[in-house]
Amino acid sequence: QGHLVQSGGGLVQPGGSLRLSCVASGSIASTYAMGWYRQVPGEERELVAYTTSGGTTNYADSVKGRFTISRDNAKNTLYLQMNSLKPEDTAVYYCTSTSTNGVSWGQGTQVTVSL
């Protein structure tokens, strides 16, 4: 899957929505899993959601019902649709991909939820 380039993110008010995108330089069809993590300064990176090549998805309890992870293999792109955003969702978000070539990470994108 090679290099991962993220886009999206930014500043949004509580209750708003954002969509993050993560474009891979190679095919993602053969990846075992792709996912999104987030990190707040001074804290460990935490898993937000992941999706496997078999179609399994899983979410952190804190985002269930609000976030949706999806992938478009034809576009080599992973998405994270974030709705009903809360101030506690503020963090740097990272996409990641796991395949036979190992693990790759995106560059990170800031999401800030504030009035």
C-alpha positions, -999 to 999 in steps of 0.1 A, spaced: 0 0 0 31 23 3 28 59 12 -4 72 29 -15 108 24 -43 122 46 -66 151 39 -96 166 56 -98 176 92 -98 212 106 -120 232 130 -156 224 135 -182 233 161 -196 207 185 -223 187 168 -207 192 134 -193 168 109 -160 162 91 -147 135 68 -111 124 67 -95 107 37 -64 86 34 -51 79 -1 -25 51 -6 1 53 -32 -5 16 -40 -34 -8 -41 -52 -13 -8 -71 -43 -20 -46 -67 -5 -42 -50 28 -51 -70 59 -66 -41 77 -68 -3 76 -77 20 104 -77 53 121 -60 63 153 -60 95 172 -36 111 197 -39 140 222 -6 156 233 7 138 264 -14 107 258 -10 74 240 -23 70 205 -57 52 206 -76 32 181 -107 49 167 -118 24 141 -105 -3 117 -118 -23 88 -104 -56 74 -102 -69 39 -130 -93 48 -153 -64 56 -152 -65 94 -153 -31 111 -148 -22 147 -151 11 166 -139 25 199 -169 27 223 -164 65 224 -172 69 187 -198 41 181 -228 54 163 -211 87 154 -182 77 132 -181 55 101 -151 39 85 -151 29 49 -128 21 21 -129 24 -17 -105 -1 -31 -109 13 -66 -96 47 -54 -71 32 -29 -87 54 -3 -98 50 33 -124 73 49 -136 83 83 -169 101 84 -173 118 118 -207 131 128 -220 146 161 -185 157 169 -176 165 205 -148 186 221 -133 154 234 -128 142 198 -102 169 194 -69 152 185 -45 145 157 -59 116 136 -37 91 118 -46 65 92 -27 32 91 -25 2 69 -13 -33 75 -3 -56 47 24 -81 37 47 -51 33 43 -42 70 26 -12 86 23 23 71 11 55 87 -3 87 73 12 121 83 -16 129 107 -42 156 105 -56 179 132 -92 178 141 -104 205 166 -139 206 179 -146 239 196 -170 268 196 
